[in-house]
């Protein structure tokens, strides 16, 4: 069984790690795979193919900020990708995040409609069925159900500083993404599945496969984190994000930090240097790390993980914290509450920092019995079963 995956990253960030974990599951069971990616560098030793270059990504991003046409550039790089797919000749093509300034969706989907191969598409956000945005929860917009225009999230990722091409994008994406033979959609959460079934992608079957993580890495991991920051005897509340953009709730955590007493501390990981410099003195700010082991040590050192996300699908940060024995408090938004059931944490109303703090104060470490069903190898075996089912058809 040969599986070719396409994603914005390979081995880094949540979707990049998911793609590698799926590849490892396939290889472990006698198959082979290739990850085609567009951003950054691939994890060492992973069979991969870089789509375009950092220069083409930057050009694509710059043009998108002017024209609001993310996904309609990088034409040459995408034609080279199609040639690579034909050369590799996979049994199944598995799409993940196809946005991120590295693909021309017209070239890719023109090929996919004709290739005669089964296609799996895991949706990690809502971009596939909107005219612009990856999420619309915070804006309260439901134009995606009938046709986008005058986008209220134009300045959110994928940011456009000038044009609003949401209507044109919506119509073209609807034409490109529908009518594909042998395509099945996968969502990590029930929440996203329900949205998809109300979008123009409703013609396709949708299967829920929860995200998983590598529990060989993300597990209770002792280290010197508390000693290094002089917080050995404090109750630690932790926030982690790959990018602390507005929707991740950074402002809310700053608000919450003002409620803490002298025996409590807030630690934030994943900040830019500028963000870290602007934090209140009482908050410990740490820049982004790609070291999963270091993250596991920080998760383990914390007493509670705080995830005040305003828009999310099925956050792997929740899973990483839980696997390290740290309970989670998150907002009741998207698919985030789906991961904190069974004694693993609690969800609170969106924007209610006071309730988040009160819940965090009351939570205790997760019992070992509640650490089941997190491992990527177990969860992603569902993908292998899906691949086999598609090939049998």
N, C-alpha and C positions, 0 to 999 in steps of 0.2 A: 504494500500500500504506500503510495507516494502522495504526500500532502504538501501543497504549496500555500503558504500563508502570506497575506499582504497586510502590513500595518505601518503606522507612522514611525514606530521605533522597534528596536529589537533588543530585549533584555533589560531595558530601562523604562521607568515609569510603570504605572499599573498595567496598561495594555501591552507594553513590551514584555513584561514579565509573564503575563498570561500567555502570549504567543509562544514564548520559550517553554513554558510549562506544558503546553499542549504538544509541542514538538517532542519534548522529552518523554511524554506518555506514549506517543506513537512509536518512537524509537525503541523504548523499553519493551514494547510488544511486537518487535520484529519489523516495523515499518521504517520508512525514511521520510525526511521532510526538508523543506527549504523555506526560510523566512525572507521575504522581499520587503525592505523598509526604506524610509526616506529621510529620517532625521537622526543626527548624531552618529555614534558608532555602535556596532553590534557587540554583544557580550562575547568574550573570548571563547573560541571553540564551537560556536553555534554556526551551522551551515546557513549562510546568508548571502543576499545580493543587495547591494546599495542602489537604490533608484535615484538617478541624477546625482547631484552634488550639493554641498552646502551653498554654493553660489546660486544654483537654480532655485533652491528653497527661498533664499533671500529675495531673488527677483520676483518669484511667485508671490511672496508675502507683501512686497512693496506694491506690486500692481493691484493686489487684492485690497489694500488699504485705500486705493484711489477709486477702483471700479466696483468693489463689492462682488468680485467674481472669483472667490476662493473655490478651487477645484476645476477651473477652466484654463489653467496655464500648465507649464511643465509638459508640453506636448511631445517634444523630442524624447525626453526622459521616459515618458509613458509608452511611446512606440518601442523604445529599447526594452522596456519591461515586458511588453507583449512578445517580443522576439525571444526573451529569456524564458517566458512561460512555455512557449512552443518548443523550445529546445529542451527544457526540463521534462515536459510532457507528464504533468502530474495526473493522478487519478481523480483528485478532488482539489478544487481551488477554494480556499477559506479566506474570506475578507474580514478585516477588523476595522480600525479607523482609517478610512480612505481620505479623510480631510487632514489638513496639516501642511498645506502649501507644497505638496510634492507630486501630485497626480493630476492628469487631465481626465476627468471622469468620462468625457465623451469618447476618447480613444479606448479607455479600459472597458467600458460597458458595450461599446460596439463589438469588441472582441468577445466579451462574455456571452452575448446573445447568440453568437454563432459557433462558439467553441465546442458545444456538444458534451461538456463535462458537468458533473454535479457541482453545485456551488453552495457553500455555507457562508452566511454573512452574520457575524456576531455584532450586534449594535451595542456600543458602549455609551451612547448618548442619543440625542434626538436629531442630530444634523441631517440624517438621511431623508427625513420627510418634512423638512422646513425649507424656507427660502433663504435663510441666513444662519440662524442661531443653532447652538448645540443644546441649549436648554431654554425653556420659556416659562418655567415655574415662577420665578421672581417677578417677571413682568406681567404675569397673568394673561398672557396672550394666547388665543386659541385660533388664530387665523390659519394655522397649519392644517386645520380640518377641512377647509374649503379652498384656500388660496391666499398666499402671503402677499402683502404690499405694505408700504409705509411702516417698515419694521421698527418697533420700539427698542430693539436690542442691537441696532446697527453698530453702536460703538463698543459692543461686547464681542468676544471672540466668535468668529473671525472678524476682527474689527475693520470697519470701513470709515474713513474720515471724511469722505466726500459723497460718493454716489450711494443710492439705495437701489440695488438690483434684485431685491427679494422676490418681486413678482416674476421676473424673468428667470431667476434661479429656480424658483419653485416649479414653474411650468416645464423647464428643461429637465430637472431632476425627476419629475413625475414621468416624463416621457422615457428617460434613460433607465430608470430603476424598475419600471414595470414591464411585464411581458417577457420575463427571462425564464426559459425552460429549466426545470430541475434546480430551482433555487429554494432553499429553506432558510428562514431567519431564526437566530438564537438571541434571546435577551437574558442578561444576568438576573433580572428581577421581574416579578409579576407586574409591578408598577409600569415598567417600560413595555411589557407585552400588551397591557391594556391600551396604552397609547398607540402602539403600532396598529392594533386592530381597529383603530378609529382613524387611521391615516390612509394615504393612497397606496401604502404597502400591504393593505389588508387582504390582497389576493393571495398572499403567500402563507404557508403554514408557519406558525411561530412556536418554538420550543424554549422553555426556560431551563437554562443551565447556570446555576449560581457560580460566581467567581470563586476560585480557590487560591491557595497560597502554598508556598513551599514550607511545610512545617518542620523540615530538617533544619531550616534557617530561622524561621520565625517560631520560636519556642522560648520558654523561660531561660534567659541567658544572663547570668550574673556578670557584672563588670564594675568598673570604678566610676561610673557616671555621677552618682550622688556625691562621692568624695571629691571628684574633680571640680564640682561646682559649689561645694560647701553647703549642701542641702541634705546631709545625712539624716537628720532628725525631723525633716519636714514632710507633710503630706503633699505629694506632687500631682498636679493636674497637667496633662500633656496635650498639645495639639500638633498634628503633623500634616503637611500638604506638599505635593510636588511643586505647586505654584500657589502662593497665597493671593489669589485674585479675589475680587469683591465677593463673589458667590460663596467662597469658602468660609466666610464669617470671621475674618480677622478682627474687624471692628468690635464684634460682639465679645470676642475673647479679651480684648483690651478693656472693655466695659466690665467684664466679669472679674478681671484682675484687681479692680478697685474694691471688690467685695471681700477679698482674701484677708485672713488674719495673719499674724506674724509666724504662725506655725505652718503656713501653707505657701506653696510656690507654684507659679505657672511657667511652663517651659514650652516654647514654640520652635519647631524644627521645619526647615524648608524655606526660610526667609531669604530674600535678597539682602545684600549688604546694606542697602539704603533702608529697607524695612527694619532690619535689626537695629540700626542706629537711631531710629525714631521711636523705639519701644520705651515705655516707662521703665525707670530704673529697677522696679520690682519684678519685671518680667525677664526671664532668661531667653535670649534669642540665639538660635543656631542656624547657620546657613545650610543649604541643601546638601545632603550626602547621598551618594549612590551605593554606599556600603550597607547591604542588608544586615550584616552582623552587627554593625554599629547601631542601626535602627532597632534591632531586636533587644540590644542592651538597654536602650533608652525606654522602649516600651515596657520592659521588665522592671525598670527602676521606678516607673510611674505607678501611682495608686489608681488613677482613673484617666481614661482617654476621652477628651472632649472633641466632638465633631459637629460644630455649629454650621454645617453646610446648608445653604439655601436651595441648592439644586444639585442633585446627584443621582446616580443610577444604583450601584451596589458597591459602595466604596471598599476597596481592598485594605485601606488603612484601618477600618473597623476590624476586619478579619485578622490583620497582623497584630493589633493590640490584644484581641481576644486570645489568639494563639499563644501569646506571651503571658496569659493569665490576668490581663488588665481589663476590667469592665469598661463599657462604653456608654457615654451619654451623647445622644445625637438629636437633631431636630426631626420632627415628624414631616419629612419631605422626601419625595422620590422613593427610591427603593432602600434608602438607608435604614429605616426601622426594621426591615425584613431580616437584617443580619444580627439584631440584638435581642432576639427572642431566647427562650430557654435559659434564663438566668445569666445571660451574657451582658446585660445592660438595660438601658431604658431610653425611651424617646420622649421628648417634651415639645410643647408648641413652638413653632418657628418664631425666632426673635425673642423668646422669653429667657433672657440670661439669668434672671433670678431663680426660675425653676430649674434651669440647668445646673446652677451652683448648688442649690439645695439637694438635687438628685445626686450630684457628684459627692457631696459630703456624706451621703448615706450609703453609698455603694461599698461593697466589700469584695475581696478577690474572688475570681471565678473558680468554682469547684471543678476539679479534674473531670468529673462526669459530664460537664457541659462543654468540653473542648472537642466534641465529635464533629465529623463531617466538614472539616475545614481544609483538609489536605488536597492539593491540586491533583495529585495522582488519582485520588478517589473520584473527585468531581469531574475531572476531564476525561475519565474513562467513558463518561457519557458521550463525549464527542466521538471517541473511537467507535462506540456502538452506533452512533448516528452515521458515521462514515460508512461503516459496513452495510447498514440498512440502505443507504443511497446507492452504493455499488451493486447490491443485490437487485435493486430495481432496474 
